[in-house]
C-alpha cells in the first residue's frame, strides 16, 4: 500500500511531459517566427525607405526650382513644415557640396553621416537611403531609426507570446482530459487485478479493453487459472486429508482410551496417557485443518439475512454441555438484542467456536469467559489474562502464531476467524486489557453494512 502512495503516476508524468513538450515546441515556433519576422520587417522598412526617398526627389527638385524663382535664400528653405506628430522617417535634401537645402521637422540641423551616394547605408542609430535626381545635383537622404524597427518587432513578439499565456494552460487542461480518458482502461484493468486474490480468481473480462491491454488481461487470466487450479488442489487435499484422518484418529483415540482404562495400576499407564494426549492433539489439528479448508473455500456469505443471535445461543449452549464447569462460560444476551446479517450460519458458528475455545483454553482458569451481544452488534468475548502488548496481539493473528501460554493449541484459530470475517465483510479486533477492565483479553467481532 505504501508503494502505491509513493510510486510516480504514469498519467501525471504523461500529462506533464506532453504539456512541457507542447509549450517548448510552441515557444520554439514563435522564436523562429520572430527571426523570420525580423528579416521580413527589415525588407519592408528598407523598401519603404527607398520608395519614400525616390518619391521625394522630384518633389524636392520642383520645390527648390519654385523657391528659386521667387528669390528665397537656402537658409529660408531648410526646414519643412510638420504636423507636430512624431516623424518615423526623417529626411534631408542636400546639394553636391553636402549642404542641407531642405529637411524634415525632426531631422537634425547637421548633415547626415551618410555619404552622397545612391543606395542604402547605416550607422548605429539609423538606416539611410540616398536618392539623386538625373544630373546628381540634388540628393534626398531618408533615415529610419532602428528603434522604430525594434518597437515593431517587440509589438509583434507580444502579439505572438501573450496568447500562449492563455493557450498553454488551456491546452494543458485539454491534454489532461484526453490522457485521462485514454488511460481509463488501464485504471479499470488495474482495479480488476487488485480484486484478485485467493478468494477471487475469476477471469478478467477483456472484451471492452483496447488491443494494447488485451495481452496483459490474457496473461493475468492464465495466471488466475493456474492459481485457481493450485488453490483448488490445495483445498481439496487439506479437506480430504482432514476428513479422512478424522475416522482413523477417532478410532485410535477410542482404542487408546479403552487401553488406558484397562491399565489402571499398570506401569505402562503413563505411556498410554501420552499416546491419548497425542491423538487428542492430532484430532484437534485435523478439525482445524478442515475448518481452514472450508474458510478458504469461501463459505462466509449467504443469500439472505439470518439470525446470528440464535447461532450464538446454540454455540454457547453446546460448549456449556461439554464443560466440567458450565458456569465458567457466561452469555450476556439482553432480551430483545438482535444481530442479523447475510452471512453463513455455519461460517459464523466456526468463528464463535474458535474464539470461545481460545478464551477457554488460554484464559485464566479461575476467571469466567464472558460473551456479550449488544443489539445490532458487536459480539465481544472476554477472558482473564495478563495484559498483552501490541506486538503480541499482532503475533497471535498470524497462522500458527502463539502467545505467552503453556496451553495446547494449533495456532490456526484466529487465522480461520480472520479469513471468514473477511468474507463476511467484517473484522476481528483484539484488545488487551478488555473493555472496562485493567487486565484481560477481548476479541470483538464487528460486521459492517448490516
Residue pairs with C-beta under 8 A, 6 or more apart in sequence:
10 183
10 186
11 179
11 180
11 183
14 179
14 183
15 172
15 175
15 176
15 179
18 175
18 179
19 168
19 171
19 172
19 175
22 168
22 171
22 175
23 164
23 168
26 164
26 167
26 168
27 164
30 157
30 160
30 161
30 164
33 160
34 153
34 156
34 157
34 160
37 153
37 156
38 153
41 149
41 152
41 153
41 156
42 149
45 127
45 144
45 148
45 149
46 120
46 127
46 129
48 89
48 144
49 89
49 120
49 127
49 128
49 129
49 142
49 144
50 120
50 129
50 131
52 89
52 91
52 129
52 142
53 91
53 129
53 130
53 131
53 140
53 141
53 142
54 131
56 91
56 93
56 131
56 140
56 142
57 131
57 132
57 133
57 138
57 140
58 133
60 93
60 101
60 102
60 138
60 140
61 133
61 138
63 77
63 102
64 77
64 93
64 101
64 102
64 138
67 77
74 99
74 101
77 101
77 102
78 100
78 101
78 102
78 103
78 109
79 102
79 103
79 105
80 102
80 103
80 104
80 105
81 105
82 104
82 105
82 106
86 106
87 104
87 105
87 106
87 107
88 144
88 145
88 148
89 104
89 142
89 143
89 144
90 103
90 104
90 106
90 107
90 142
90 143
91 103
91 104
91 107
91 140
91 141
91 142
91 143
92 100
92 102
92 103
92 104
92 107
92 111
92 112
92 140
92 141
93 100
93 101
93 102
93 103
93 138
93 139
93 140
93 141
94 100
94 101
94 111
94 116
94 138
94 139
94 141
95 101
95 137
95 138
95 139
96 116
96 136
96 137
96 139
98 111
98 116
99 111
100 109
100 111
101 138
103 109
107 143
112 126
112 128
112 141
112 143
113 123
114 121
114 123
114 128
114 130
114 141
114 143
115 121
115 130
116 130
116 132
116 139
117 130
118 130
118 131
118 132
119 129
119 130
120 127
120 128
120 129
121 127
121 128
121 129
121 130
122 128
125 145
125 146
126 143
126 144
126 145
126 146
127 143
127 144
127 146
127 149
128 141
128 142
128 143
129 141
129 142
130 139
130 140
130 141
131 139
131 140
131 142
132 138
132 139
132 140
185 208
185 209
185 210
185 213
186 213
188 208
188 209
189 204
189 209
189 213
189 216
189 217
192 204
192 205
193 204
193 220
196 202
196 220
196 224
198 227
198 231
198 296
199 296
199 298
199 422
199 423
201 224
201 225
201 227
201 228
201 231
202 224
203 221
203 224
203 225
204 217
204 220
204 221
204 224
206 213
206 214
206 217
206 218
206 221
209 217
231 296
235 293
235 296
235 297
238 289
238 290
238 292
238 293
239 290
239 293
239 294
239 297
241 286
241 289
242 286
242 287
242 289
242 290
242 293
243 290
245 282
245 286
246 283
246 286
246 287
246 290
249 279
249 282
249 283
249 286
250 283
252 279
253 276
253 279
253 280
253 283
256 272
256 275
256 276
256 279
257 276
259 272
260 269
260 272
260 273
260 276
263 269
263 272
281 408
284 408
284 410
285 410
288 410
288 412
288 413
288 416
289 412
291 350
291 354
291 412
291 416
292 412
292 415
292 416
292 419
294 346
294 347
294 350
295 347
295 350
295 416
295 419
295 420
295 423
296 419
298 423
299 344
299 346
299 347
299 420
299 423
300 343
300 344
300 347
300 420
300 421
300 422
300 423
300 424
301 342
301 343
301 344
301 423
301 424
302 342
302 343
302 344
302 345
303 342
304 342
305 340
305 341
305 342
306 340
306 341
306 342
306 343
306 345
307 338
307 339
307 340
308 339
308 340
308 341
308 343
308 345
308 348
309 333
309 337
309 338
309 339
309 340
309 373
311 345
311 348
311 349
311 352
312 331
312 333
312 339
312 352
312 371
312 373
312 379
313 331
313 333
314 349
315 349
315 352
315 353
315 356
316 329
316 331
316 352
316 356
316 371
319 329
319 353
319 356
319 357
319 360
320 326
320 329
323 329
323 360
327 368
328 360
328 368
328 369
329 356
329 360
329 368
329 369
329 371
330 368
330 369
330 370
330 371
331 371
331 373
332 370
332 371
332 372
332 373
333 371
333 373
334 373
334 374
334 375
336 375
337 373
337 374
337 375
338 375
338 376
339 373
339 375
339 376
339 377
339 379
339 447
339 450
340 450
341 424
341 447
341 450
343 424
343 426
343 447
344 424
347 420
347 423
347 424
348 420
348 424
350 416
350 420
351 416
351 417
351 420
351 421
351 445
352 379
352 381
354 413
354 414
354 416
354 417
355 381
355 413
355 417
355 443
355 445
356 369
356 371
356 381
357 413
358 409
358 413
358 414
358 443
359 369
359 381
359 382
359 383
359 441
359 443
360 369
360 383
361 407
361 408
361 409
362 383
362 385
362 403
362 405
362 407
362 409
362 441
363 369
363 383
363 384
363 385
363 441
364 383
364 384
364 385
366 384
367 383
367 384
367 440
368 383
368 384
369 381
369 382
369 383
370 380
370 381
370 382
370 383
371 379
371 380
371 381
372 379
372 380
372 381
372 382
373 379
374 380
376 450
377 445
377 446
377 447
377 450
378 444
378 445
378 446
378 447
379 444
379 445
380 435
380 442
380 443
380 444
380 445
381 442
381 443
381 444
381 445
382 434
382 435
382 437
382 440
382 441
382 442
382 443
383 434
383 440
383 441
384 439
384 440
384 441
385 432
385 439
385 440
385 441
386 404
386 439
387 432
387 433
387 438
387 439
387 440
388 403
388 404
388 432
388 441
392 403
392 404
392 432
393 430
393 431
393 432
395 401
395 403
396 402
396 403
396 414
396 430
397 414
397 415
397 418
397 428
397 430
398 415
399 411
399 412
399 415
400 410
400 411
400 412
400 415
401 411
401 414
401 415
402 409
402 411
414 428
414 430
417 428
417 443
418 428
421 427
421 428
421 445
421 447
424 447
425 447
425 448
425 449
426 445
426 446
426 447
426 448
427 446
427 448
428 443
428 444
428 445
429 443
429 444
429 446
430 441
430 442
430 443
430 444
431 441
431 442
431 444
432 440
432 441
432 442
433 439
433 440
433 441
433 442
434 440
434 441
434 442
435 442
